[in-house]
Amino acid sequence: MKKYLWIGAISFLAGFLIAGYFLLSPEKPAPVKTADKPGPALNNHLLAAERSLPAPEVLSSQDFVSVAEKVGPAVVRVVAERVEQVPAFGFEEDWPFQDFWDRFFGNPPRSRDREQREFRSQAEGSGFFISPDGYILTNNHIVEKSVKVSITTIDGKEYEAKNVGQDAATDLALLKVEGKNFPYAVLGDSSAIKVGEWVLAIGNPFGMEHTVTAGIISAKGRQLGLGANTPTYQDFIQTDAAINRGNSGGPLINLKGEVIGINSNILSPSGGNIGIGFAIPSDLAKKVVAQLKEKGRVVRGRLGLRGTDITESMKKQFNLKVSKGVIISQVEPEGPAEKAGLRKYDVIVEINNQPVESWKDLRFKVADLQPGDLVTIKIIRDGKEMTVKARLDELEPVETPGPKESLDKDVGLGLTAITPALARRYGLSTTEGLLITEVRQYSPAARAGLQTGDIILEVNRVKVSSVKEFQDILKKTESGEEIILLVRREGDGEKIDFIVTLRVP
């Protein structure tokens, strides 16, 4: 028994001595290096970087402040006054016995509906100085049809502005005020912007003067389709910087303090900001400003055709090796394209040795040229490449139906004369006649079945090309008598001519 106790004691003592040797030894094993624990050199590099670069939030805030201070004084409030002649309020349109009255008396009951009164309205928006001598850039839709335009600067000074020129096709307008040494903003290079880049918008939304909002470039080259105030030449910059009514015409600015866009539209079912705003690129604005200064309007080249982008299915059907270009869908009679020998289904791939990417690209390239320019066009026809030359003519300014002209004898119609430019814009088959812009309820015109958009070609078998000619015929017609109208109605690819009689009140 004693023997086993001695063996245990000796074993315990030996284990104690061995453990003490390892714990007290000055030589220790090297520590294991791990990937998540950087060495001293890397730590020093990271610390230096942290000292040299502020946090992203601080950097953005500092830039926003300096940009707003730099560009803000150049932004102005624009107020455009309009005067319109509108019918005075009356009860004729709701007169329940109109048919009875016409049948027995031949004249409608007298009311104030035929009297005209002056209606004044204001359109408000933003703009900004682009030079120290008082030139201001804004949107066309703010100042169009205005009789007076005034601007208010950041320091509260008000000036009356001269309308130098307008361009509905790009929704831009150039104003001028008398004075010098105005603070101004510089138009930058919009082609250099990138999606995701920070931008600021400055304007007067809902009358809240000099409001600054921030966001990013959401997209480039946006197309919005045709609409009431939507320009014809569209290459919008999309941004989520808050843009509301009143921001129109104000600048969209990069962090260098350069204007890279002119705020123009918002996409919103409620009319307020939902983070989808659109600005006209500054590169396009530069070209427009130069012509407005020189000529008071923008002169563009016209080729006289319509086209369609190439799709994969079209590429297969036309046996094309190219993926980009324009397939001609329509050639206007007697236009430059027809005179050059271009045909439907030709594929345009180059103009003046520049590749044509799409229909939008072709329209912009032609619009940048001047009437009289001789252009070289490379096409593919039935699989073969060809080159033709065309001499451009002038694209007429975009026209919209003018205000309705009142008639001495009120038959319930609003009319405007059709011009070639108006016919092209709305796809009308004729460039002659009178376009019906309004048909009042319960009027003789409404009872005759006439509709807005109908075209009056003839009155009493005589062609009419102006509202005055229509007026003259009405003056010669006794009250209660009828006139004969030849009317054209277009829609769904069809045009129908029909005859109606219209009783003169």
MIDRENTI-508414 format. One record per residue (C-alpha): residue number from 1; residue in three letters; x negated, y negated, z negated. Coordinates in Angstrom, 1 decimal. Layout:
   seq   type        u        v        w
   NUM    ALA        X        Y        Z
...
This chain:
   seq   type        u        v        w
     1    MET      0.0      0.0      0.0
     2    LYS     -2.8     -2.3     -0.9
     3    LYS     -4.4     -1.5      2.4
     4    TYR     -1.4     -2.9      4.4
     5    LEU     -1.4     -6.0      2.3
     6    TRP     -5.0     -6.7      3.2
     7    ILE     -4.3     -6.2      6.9
     8    GLY     -1.4     -8.6      6.8
     9    ALA     -3.4    -11.3      5.0
    10    ILE     -6.3    -11.1      7.4
    11    SER     -4.0    -11.3     10.4
    12    PHE     -2.2    -14.4      9.0
    13    LEU     -5.6    -16.1      8.3
    14    ALA     -6.9    -15.4     11.8
    15    GLY     -3.7    -16.8     13.4
    16    PHE     -4.0    -20.0     11.3
    17    LEU     -7.6    -20.6     12.3
    18    ILE     -6.9    -20.1     16.1
    19    ALA     -4.0    -22.5     16.0
    20    GLY     -6.0    -25.1     14.2
    21    TYR     -8.7    -24.9     16.8
    22    PHE     -6.4    -25.8     19.7
    23    LEU     -4.6    -28.6     17.8
    24    LEU     -7.8    -30.3     16.7
    25    SER     -9.8    -29.8     19.9
    26    PRO    -10.8    -33.2     21.6
    27    GLU    -10.5    -31.6     25.1
    28    LYS     -6.8    -31.6     26.1
    29    PRO     -5.3    -30.3     29.4
    30    ALA     -4.7    -32.8     32.2
    31    PRO     -1.1    -34.1     32.3
    32    VAL      1.1    -32.8     35.2
    33    LYS      1.8    -35.6     37.8
    34    THR      5.5    -35.9     38.8
    35    ALA      7.0    -37.5     41.9
    36    ASP      9.2    -39.8     40.0
    37    LYS      6.5    -41.4     37.9
    38    PRO      4.3    -43.7     40.1
    39    GLY      0.7    -44.3     39.5
    40    PRO     -0.9    -47.6     38.4
    41    ALA     -1.6    -48.8     42.0
    42    LEU      2.0    -48.3     43.1
    43    ASN      3.3    -49.9     39.9
    44    ASN      1.2    -53.0     40.5
    45    HIS      2.5    -53.3     44.2
    46    LEU      6.1    -53.0     43.1
    47    LEU      5.6    -55.6     40.4
    48    ALA      4.1    -58.0     42.9
    49    ALA      7.0    -57.5     45.3
    50    GLU      9.5    -58.2     42.6
    51    ARG      7.7    -61.4     41.7
    52    SER      7.6    -62.6     45.4
    53    LEU     11.2    -61.7     46.4
    54    PRO     14.3    -63.0     44.5
    55    ALA     17.3    -60.7     44.2
    56    PRO     19.5    -60.6     47.3
    57    GLU     22.3    -62.4     45.6
    58    VAL     20.1    -65.3     44.5
    59    LEU     18.6    -65.6     48.0
    60    SER     22.0    -65.7     49.7
    61    SER     23.4    -68.3     47.2
    62    GLN     20.4    -70.6     47.7
    63    ASP     20.7    -70.4     51.5
    64    PHE     24.5    -71.0     51.4
    65    VAL     24.0    -74.2     49.4
    66    SER     21.3    -75.6     51.7
    67    VAL     23.3    -74.8     54.8
    68    ALA     26.4    -76.4     53.5
    69    GLU     24.5    -79.5     52.4
    70    LYS     22.8    -79.7     55.8
    71    VAL     25.9    -79.2     58.1
    72    GLY     28.8    -80.3     55.9
    73    PRO     28.4    -84.1     56.6
    74    ALA     28.7    -83.4     60.4
    75    VAL     32.2    -81.8     60.0
    76    VAL     35.2    -84.0     60.5
    77    ARG     39.0    -83.8     60.2
    78    VAL     40.9    -84.2     63.5
    79    VAL     44.4    -85.4     63.7
    80    ALA     46.2    -85.6     67.1
    81    GLU     49.5    -87.4     67.5
    82    ARG     51.9    -86.2     70.2
    83    VAL     55.1    -87.8     71.5
    84    GLU     57.8    -85.8     73.2
    85    GLN     61.2    -86.6     74.6
    86    VAL     63.8    -84.1     73.1
    87    PRO     67.6    -84.1     73.4
    88    ALA     69.4    -85.7     70.6
    89    PHE     71.4    -83.4     68.4
    90    GLY     74.9    -82.6     69.6
    91    PHE     77.6    -80.0     69.6
    92    GLU     77.9    -79.1     73.3
    93    GLU     75.8    -75.9     73.1
    94    ASP     78.3    -74.6     70.5
    95    TRP     81.4    -76.0     72.2
    96    PRO     83.9    -73.1     72.2
    97    PHE     86.2    -74.5     74.9
    98    GLN     83.6    -75.3     77.6
    99    ASP     85.2    -73.1     80.2
   100    PHE     88.7    -74.5     79.6
   101    TRP     87.3    -78.1     79.8
   102    ASP     85.4    -77.5     83.0
   103    ARG     88.4    -75.8     84.7
   104    PHE     90.8    -78.6     84.1
   105    PHE     88.7    -81.7     83.8
   106    GLY     85.5    -80.9     85.8
   107    ASN     83.3    -82.7     83.2
   108    PRO     81.9    -81.4     79.9
   109    PRO     83.0    -83.3     76.7
   110    ARG     80.9    -86.3     76.1
   111    SER     78.3    -85.7     73.4
   112    ARG     74.9    -87.0     72.4
   113    ASP     73.2    -83.9     73.8
   114    ARG     72.3    -85.7     77.0
   115    GLU     70.6    -88.5     75.2
   116    GLN     66.9    -88.3     74.7
   117    ARG     65.1    -89.4     71.6
   118    GLU     61.4    -89.7     70.8
   119    PHE     59.9    -87.0     68.7
   120    ARG     56.5    -87.5     67.1
   121    SER     54.4    -84.6     65.8
   122    GLN     50.9    -84.1     64.5
   123    ALA     48.4    -81.4     65.1
   124    GLU     45.5    -81.1     62.6
   125    GLY     42.3    -79.3     62.7
   126    SER     38.5    -79.7     62.4
   127    GLY     35.6    -80.7     64.6
   128    PHE     32.0    -81.7     64.2
   129    PHE     29.4    -84.2     65.6
   130    ILE     27.0    -82.6     68.1
   131    SER     24.9    -85.8     68.6
   132    PRO     24.2    -89.0     66.6
   133    ASP     25.9    -91.2     69.2
   134    GLY     29.4    -89.9     68.3
   135    TYR     30.2    -86.9     70.5
   136    ILE     32.5    -84.5     68.7
   137    LEU     33.4    -80.9     69.6
   138    THR     36.7    -79.4     68.7
   139    ASN     39.5    -77.1     70.1
   140    ASN     41.6    -78.0     73.1
   141    HIS     44.8    -76.7     71.5
   142    ILE     44.4    -79.3     68.8
   143    VAL     44.2    -82.4     71.1
   144    GLU     46.1    -81.3     74.2
   145    LYS     49.0    -83.5     75.2
   146    SER     48.0    -86.0     72.5
   147    VAL     48.6    -89.8     72.8
   148    LYS     46.2    -90.6     69.9
   149    VAL     43.4    -88.8     68.2
   150    SER     41.7    -89.9     65.0
   151    ILE     38.9    -88.3     63.0
   152    THR     38.0    -88.7     59.3
   153    THR     34.4    -88.1     58.2
   154    ILE     33.2    -86.6     54.9
   155    ASP     32.8    -90.0     53.3
   156    GLY     36.4    -91.0     54.1
   157    LYS     35.8    -93.2     57.1
   158    GLU     38.5    -93.0     59.8
   159    TYR     37.8    -93.6     63.5
   160    GLU     40.0    -93.5     66.6
   161    ALA     38.5    -91.0     69.1
   162    LYS     38.4    -91.1     72.9
   163    ASN     39.3    -87.9     74.6
   164    VAL     36.3    -87.3     77.0
   165    GLY     37.5    -84.1     78.5
   166    GLN     39.3    -80.8     77.8
   167    ASP     39.0    -77.3     79.0
   168    ALA     42.0    -75.1     78.3
   169    ALA     40.2    -72.0     79.9
   170    THR     37.7    -71.9     76.9
   171    ASP     39.9    -73.9     74.4
   172    LEU     37.3    -76.6     74.0
   173    ALA     37.6    -80.4     74.0
   174    LEU     35.0    -83.1     73.7
   175    LEU     35.8    -86.4     71.8
   176    LYS     33.8    -89.6     71.4
   177    VAL     33.9    -92.3     68.7
   178    GLU     32.0    -95.6     68.8
   179    GLY     29.0    -95.8     66.5
   180    LYS     25.5    -94.4     66.0
   181    ASN     23.4    -92.5     63.6
   182    PHE     26.2    -90.0     62.8
   183    PRO     25.1    -86.8     61.0
   184    TYR     25.3    -84.0     63.6
   185    ALA     25.0    -80.2     63.9
   186    VAL     22.8    -78.4     66.4
   187    LEU     24.3    -75.8     68.7
   188    GLY     22.2    -72.7     68.3
   189    ASP     21.6    -69.5     70.3
   190    SER     24.7    -67.3     70.0
   191    SER     23.2    -64.5     72.1
   192    ALA     20.6    -63.9     69.3
   193    ILE     23.2    -63.2     66.5
   194    LYS     23.6    -59.7     65.2
   195    VAL     26.6    -57.8     63.7
   196    GLY     26.2    -57.9     59.9
   197    GLU     24.5    -61.3     59.9
   198    TRP     25.7    -63.9     57.3
   199    VAL     27.6    -66.9     58.5
   200    LEU     29.5    -69.9     57.0
   201    ALA     32.6    -71.5     58.2
   202    ILE     33.3    -75.2     57.4
   203    GLY     36.7    -76.9     58.0
   204    ASN     39.9    -78.3     56.7
   205    PRO     42.3    -75.3     56.1
   206    PHE     45.8    -76.4     55.1
   207    GLY     44.4    -80.0     54.6
   208    MET     41.8    -78.8     52.1
   209    GLU     39.0    -81.0     53.4
   210    HIS     35.5    -79.6     53.9
   211    THR     36.2    -76.1     52.6
   212    VAL     33.2    -73.7     53.0
   213    THR     33.7    -70.0     53.3
   214    ALA     31.2    -67.2     53.8
   215    GLY     31.2    -63.9     55.6
   216    ILE     29.4    -61.8     58.2
   217    ILE     29.5    -61.3     61.9
   218    SER     32.0    -58.5     62.3
   219    ALA     31.8    -58.0     66.1
   220    LYS     30.8    -59.7     69.3
   221    GLY     32.4    -60.0     72.8
   222    ARG     35.9    -59.6     71.5
   223    GLN     38.8    -59.9     74.0
   224    LEU     42.3    -61.0     72.7
   225    GLY     44.4    -60.8     75.8
   226    LEU     46.5    -63.7     77.2
   227    GLY     48.7    -65.6     74.9
   228    ALA     50.0    -69.0     74.0
   229    ASN     46.8    -70.7     72.9
   230    THR     44.4    -67.9     73.9
   231    PRO     41.8    -69.1     76.4
   232    THR     41.3    -67.5     79.7
   233    TYR     37.5    -67.0     79.4
   234    GLN     37.2    -64.9     76.2
   235    ASP     33.9    -63.8     74.6
   236    PHE     34.8    -64.2     70.9
   237    ILE     32.6    -63.7     67.9
   238    GLN     34.6    -61.9     65.2
   239    THR     34.0    -62.8     61.6
   240    ASP     35.4    -62.0     58.2
   241    ALA     34.6    -65.5     56.9
   242    ALA     37.9    -66.9     55.7
   243    ILE     39.5    -68.9     58.5
   244    ASN     43.0    -70.4     58.1
   245    ARG     45.1    -73.0     59.9
   246    GLY     43.1    -76.2     60.0
   247    ASN     39.8    -74.4     60.4
   248    SER     40.3    -74.5     64.2
   249    GLY     37.5    -76.5     65.9
   250    GLY     35.2    -76.3     62.9
   251    PRO     31.7    -74.8     63.1
   252    LEU     30.6    -71.2     62.4
   253    ILE     27.0    -71.5     61.1
   254    ASN     24.1    -69.1     60.7
   255    LEU     21.7    -69.3     57.7
   256    LYS     19.3    -71.4     59.8
   257    GLY     21.9    -74.1     59.7
   258    GLU     22.7    -73.7     63.5
   259    VAL     26.2    -73.7     64.9
   260    ILE     26.6    -70.3     66.7
   261    GLY     30.4    -70.5     67.1
   262    ILE     33.4    -72.8     67.2
   263    ASN     36.3    -71.4     65.1
   264    SER     39.3    -71.0     67.3
   265    ASN     41.8    -68.2     66.4
   266    ILE     42.9    -65.9     63.6
   267    LEU     44.6    -62.5     63.8
   268    SER     47.3    -62.5     61.2
   269    PRO     50.9    -61.5     61.0
   270    SER     51.5    -64.0     58.2
   271    GLY     49.5    -66.9     59.7
   272    GLY     46.9    -66.8     56.9
   273    ASN     43.5    -65.3     56.5
   274    ILE     43.2    -61.5     56.4
   275    GLY     39.5    -61.4     57.3
   276    ILE     39.8    -61.4     61.1
   277    GLY     38.8    -64.7     62.6
   278    PHE     37.4    -65.5     66.0
   279    ALA     34.9    -68.2     67.2
   280    ILE     33.9    -69.4     70.7
   281    PRO     30.1    -68.7     71.2
   282    SER     27.9    -71.7     71.2
   283    ASP     26.2    -70.6     74.4
   284    LEU     29.5    -71.0     76.2
   285    ALA     30.2    -74.3     74.5
   286    LYS     26.9    -75.8     75.7
   287    LYS     27.9    -75.2     79.3
   288    VAL     31.3    -76.7     78.8
   289    VAL     30.0    -79.7     76.9
   290    ALA     27.5    -80.6     79.7
   291    GLN     30.3    -80.6     82.3
   292    LEU     32.8    -82.5     80.2
   293    LYS     30.2    -85.2     79.6
   294    GLU     29.4    -85.5     83.2
   295    LYS     32.8    -84.9     84.9
   296    GLY     35.4    -85.0     82.3
   297    ARG     36.4    -81.5     83.3
   298    VAL     34.8    -78.1     84.0
   299    VAL     34.3    -77.1     87.6
   300    ARG     34.1    -73.4     88.2
   301    GLY     33.4    -71.2     91.2
   302    ARG     36.1    -68.9     92.6
   303    LEU     35.7    -65.7     94.6
   304    GLY     39.4    -64.9     95.1
   305    LEU     39.8    -61.3     93.9
   306    ARG     40.9    -59.2     91.0
   307    GLY     39.1    -56.1     89.7
   308    THR     39.1    -53.2     87.3
   309    ASP     36.3    -51.8     85.1
   310    ILE     34.9    -48.4     86.1
   311    THR     36.1    -45.5     83.9
   312    GLU     34.9    -42.0     83.8
   313    SER     38.0    -40.8     85.7
   314    MET     37.6    -43.5     88.3
   315    LYS     33.9    -42.6     88.6
   316    LYS     34.9    -39.1     89.4
   317    GLN     37.7    -40.0     91.8
   318    PHE     35.5    -42.5     93.7
   319    ASN     32.5    -40.2     93.6
   320    LEU     30.3    -42.9     92.1
   321    LYS     26.9    -42.5     90.7
   322    VAL     27.1    -45.8     88.8
   323    SER     28.9    -46.2     85.5
   324    LYS     29.1    -50.0     85.5
   325    GLY     30.6    -52.4     88.0
   326    VAL     34.0    -53.6     89.2
   327    ILE     36.4    -51.9     91.5
   328    ILE     38.3    -54.5     93.6
   329    SER     42.1    -54.1     93.1
   330    GLN     43.3    -57.2     94.9
   331    VAL     41.8    -59.6     97.5
   332    GLU     43.6    -63.0     97.8
   333    PRO     44.5    -64.0    101.3
   334    GLU     42.3    -66.6    102.9
   335    GLY     40.0    -66.6     99.8
   336    PRO     36.2    -66.4     99.8
   337    ALA     36.2    -62.7     99.2
   338    GLU     38.5    -61.9    102.1
   339    LYS     36.4    -64.2    104.4
   340    ALA     33.3    -62.4    103.3
   341    GLY     34.8    -59.0    104.3
   342    LEU     35.4    -57.6    100.9
   343    ARG     38.2    -55.0    100.6
   344    LYS     40.4    -53.3     98.1
   345    TYR     38.5    -50.3     96.5
   346    ASP     35.1    -51.8     97.2
   347    VAL     32.9    -51.5     94.1
   348    ILE     30.9    -54.6     93.1
   349    VAL     27.6    -53.7     91.4
   350    GLU     25.5    -56.8     91.8
   351    ILE     25.9    -60.6     92.4
   352    ASN     22.9    -62.7     93.2
   353    ASN     20.6    -59.7     92.2
   354    GLN     22.2    -59.6     88.7
   355    PRO     23.9    -56.4     87.7
   356    VAL     27.6    -56.6     87.1
   357    GLU     28.7    -54.8     83.9
   358    SER     32.4    -55.3     84.0
   359    TRP     35.3    -57.4     85.2
   360    LYS     34.8    -59.8     82.4
   361    ASP     31.1    -60.1     83.2
   362    LEU     31.9    -60.7     86.9
   363    ARG     34.4    -63.5     86.1
   364    PHE     31.9    -65.2     83.8
   365    LYS     29.1    -65.0     86.4
   366    VAL     31.3    -66.4     89.1
   367    ALA     32.7    -69.2     86.8
   368    ASP     29.1    -70.3     86.0
   369    LEU     28.5    -71.0     89.7
   370    GLN     29.7    -74.1     91.6
   371    PRO     32.1    -74.4     94.6
   372    GLY     30.1    -74.2     97.8
   373    ASP     27.4    -71.9     96.4
   374    LEU     26.5    -69.0     98.7
   375    VAL     26.4    -65.8     96.7
   376    THR     25.0    -62.4     97.6
   377    ILE     27.2    -59.5     96.6
   378    LYS     26.1    -55.8     96.6
   379    ILE     29.0    -53.4     96.9
   380    ILE     29.6    -49.7     97.3
   381    ARG     32.1    -48.8    100.0
   382    ASP     33.0    -45.1    100.6
   383    GLY     29.7    -44.0     99.0
   384    LYS     27.5    -46.4    100.9
   385    GLU     25.7    -49.5     99.6
   386    MET     26.3    -52.7    101.4
   387    THR     25.4    -56.4    100.9
   388    VAL     27.8    -59.3    101.9
   389    LYS     27.6    -63.0    101.4
   390    ALA     30.4    -65.2    100.2
   391    ARG     30.7    -69.0     99.9
   392    LEU     32.7    -69.8     96.7
   393    ASP     35.4    -72.4     96.6
   394    GLU     36.7    -74.2     93.5
   395    LEU     38.8    -72.5     90.9
   396    GLU     41.7    -74.8     90.1
   397    PRO     42.1    -75.9     86.4
   398    VAL     44.4    -73.6     84.4
   399    GLU     47.9    -74.9     84.6
   400    THR     50.8    -74.2     82.4
   401    PRO     54.5    -75.0     83.1
   402    GLY     54.9    -78.7     82.5
   403    PRO     57.6    -80.1     80.2
   404    LYS     61.1    -79.7     81.5
   405    GLU     62.3    -82.7     83.5
   406    SER     65.8    -84.0     82.6
   407    LEU     68.5    -84.1     85.2
   408    ASP     70.9    -86.9     85.6
   409    LYS     73.8    -84.4     86.0
   410    ASP     73.1    -81.9     83.3
   411    VAL     73.6    -78.3     84.6
   412    GLY     71.6    -76.8     81.7
   413    LEU     68.3    -76.2     83.4
   414    GLY     64.7    -77.1     82.6
   415    LEU     62.6    -77.0     85.8
   416    THR     59.0    -77.5     86.9
   417    ALA     57.4    -77.4     90.3
   418    ILE     55.3    -74.3     91.2
   419    THR     51.7    -75.0     92.2
   420    PRO     49.2    -72.5     93.7
   421    ALA     47.3    -72.4     90.4
   422    LEU     50.5    -71.8     88.4
   423    ALA     51.5    -69.0     90.8
   424    ARG     48.2    -67.3     90.4
   425    ARG     48.2    -67.5     86.7
   426    TYR     51.6    -66.0     86.2
   427    GLY     51.4    -63.6     89.2
   428    LEU     54.2    -65.2     91.2
   429    SER     54.7    -64.1     94.8
   430    THR     55.4    -67.7     96.0
   431    THR     53.6    -71.0     95.6
   432    GLU     56.8    -72.9     96.5
   433    GLY     60.0    -73.7     94.7
   434    LEU     61.1    -74.6     91.2
   435    LEU     60.4    -72.5     88.2
   436    ILE     63.2    -72.3     85.6
   437    THR     61.6    -73.0     82.2
   438    GLU     64.8    -73.3     80.2
   439    VAL     68.5    -72.2     80.5
   440    ARG     70.7    -73.6     77.8
   441    GLN     73.4    -71.5     76.2
   442    TYR     77.0    -72.1     77.5
   443    SER     75.7    -74.4     80.2
   444    PRO     76.8    -74.1     83.9
   445    ALA     73.4    -72.5     84.7
   446    ALA     73.9    -69.9     82.0
   447    ARG     77.4    -69.0     83.2
   448    ALA     76.0    -68.7     86.7
   449    GLY     73.6    -65.9     85.4
   450    LEU     70.3    -67.9     85.8
   451    GLN     67.4    -66.9     83.6
   452    THR     64.1    -68.4     82.4
   453    GLY     61.5    -67.3     84.9
   454    ASP     63.8    -67.4     87.9
   455    ILE     62.6    -69.4     90.9
   456    ILE     64.9    -71.7     92.9
   457    LEU     63.8    -71.5     96.5
   458    GLU     66.6    -73.4     98.2
   459    VAL     69.5    -75.7     97.3
   460    ASN     72.3    -75.9     99.8
   461    ARG     70.1    -74.0    102.3
   462    VAL     67.3    -76.6    102.0
   463    LYS     63.9    -75.7    100.6
   464    VAL     63.0    -77.6     97.4
   465    SER     59.4    -78.2     96.1
   466    SER     60.0    -80.9     93.5
   467    VAL     62.4    -81.7     90.7
   468    LYS     63.1    -85.0     92.4
   469    GLU     64.5    -83.2     95.5
   470    PHE     66.8    -81.2     93.3
   471    GLN     67.9    -84.4     91.5
   472    ASP     68.7    -86.1     94.8
   473    ILE     71.0    -83.2     95.9
   474    LEU     72.8    -83.3     92.5
   475    LYS     73.3    -87.1     92.8
   476    LYS     75.0    -86.6     96.2
   477    THR     77.3    -83.9     94.8
   478    GLU     80.6    -84.9     93.3
   479    SER     81.5    -83.7     89.8
   480    GLY     83.4    -80.5     89.8
   481    GLU     81.9    -79.4     93.2
   482    GLU     79.5    -76.5     93.6
   483    ILE     76.0    -76.2     95.1
   484    ILE     74.5    -73.1     96.6
   485    LEU     71.2    -71.8     95.2
   486    LEU     68.8    -69.2     96.7
   487    VAL     67.0    -67.7     93.7
   488    ARG     64.2    -65.2     93.4
   489    ARG     63.8    -63.0     90.4
   490    GLU     60.5    -61.1     89.9
   491    GLY     59.6    -58.3     87.5
   492    ASP     58.3    -54.7     87.3
   493    GLY     56.6    -55.1     90.6
   494    GLU     59.8    -56.1     92.4
   495    LYS     61.2    -59.3     93.7
   496    ILE     64.9    -59.8     94.4
   497    ASP     66.4    -62.8     96.3
   498    PHE     70.1    -63.6     95.5
   499    ILE     72.5    -66.4     96.0
   500    VAL     74.5    -68.1     93.2
   501    THR     76.9    -71.1     93.1
   502    LEU     76.5    -73.7     90.4
   503    ARG     79.3    -76.1     89.4
   504    VAL     78.1    -79.7     88.9
   505    PRO     79.5    -81.3     85.8
